Structure formats: structure tokens, C-alpha cells
Amino acid sequence: MNKKAQGGEIIVYAIVFVVLFIIGGIIGSLSLPEFSGRFYISGLVFSIFGTGAGFVIIKLISHH
């Protein structure tokens, strides 16, 4: 794969991550009880699992 294609793929993942972060933050703000940083924590969790990285991390941890 050439470097230009890899760069485009990374940009797409970054855009998807940011969009999912915002959506997850809004969902977390509406559904979670009041605590400091709930927008960021819920947005981060939502976007990590939305992009599939969370499942990769769990798979790596469970094999050790």
C-alpha cells in the first residue's frame, strides 16, 4: 500500500473517531448522572469501541 493511501485511511479513522466522540459525549451527558468529565469519558469510550480499537485491546489483554 502506498503512503498516500495510508494517509487517507488515517484521516478517515480520525474523522470517524471525532464524530463518534461527540455523539458519545452527548449521549453520556444526557444519560449519565452528573459527575466531572462525563462528556469526555463517555465520548472516549464510545469512540474507542465504535472504531473497533476497544475490542482489539480486550483481545490482546485476554491472551496474556
C-alpha positions in Angstrom: 0.0 0.0 0.0 1.4 3.4 -0.9 1.8 6.2 1.7 -0.8 8.4 0.2 -3.5 5.7 0.7 -2.3 5.1 4.2 -2.6 8.8 5.0 -6.1 9.0 3.6 -7.1 6.0 5.7 -5.8 7.6 8.8 -7.7 10.8 8.1 -10.9 8.8 7.7 -10.4 7.0 11.0 -9.6 10.3 12.7 -12.8 11.9 11.4 -14.9 8.9 12.4 -13.3 8.9 15.9 -14.1 12.6 16.4 -17.7 12.2 15.2 -18.2 9.2 17.5 -16.5 11.1 20.4 -19.0 13.9 20.0 -22.0 11.6 19.7 -20.9 9.6 22.7 -20.3 12.7 24.8 -23.8 13.9 24.0 -25.3 10.6 24.9 -23.3 10.4 28.1 -24.3 13.9 29.1 -28.0 13.1 28.6 -28.0 9.6 30.2 -25.3 9.5 32.9 -25.6 11.1 36.4 -23.8 14.3 37.0 -20.1 14.0 37.5 -17.0 15.8 36.4 -15.8 14.8 32.9 -18.7 12.6 31.9 -18.8 14.1 28.4 -15.1 13.3 27.8 -15.2 9.8 29.4 -18.3 8.7 27.7 -17.2 10.2 24.4 -13.8 8.4 24.6 -15.3 5.0 25.5 -17.9 5.3 22.8 -15.4 6.3 20.1 -12.8 3.7 21.1 -15.4 0.9 20.8 -17.1 2.5 17.8 -13.8 2.3 15.8 -13.1 -1.3 17.0 -10.0 -0.4 19.0 -11.6 -1.4 22.2 -12.1 -5.0 21.0 -8.5 -5.2 19.9 -7.3 -4.1 23.3 -9.6 -6.6 25.1 -8.4 -9.4 22.8 -4.7 -8.5 23.5 -5.3 -8.4 27.3 -7.2 -11.6 27.4 -4.5 -13.6 25.6 -1.9 -12.7 28.2 
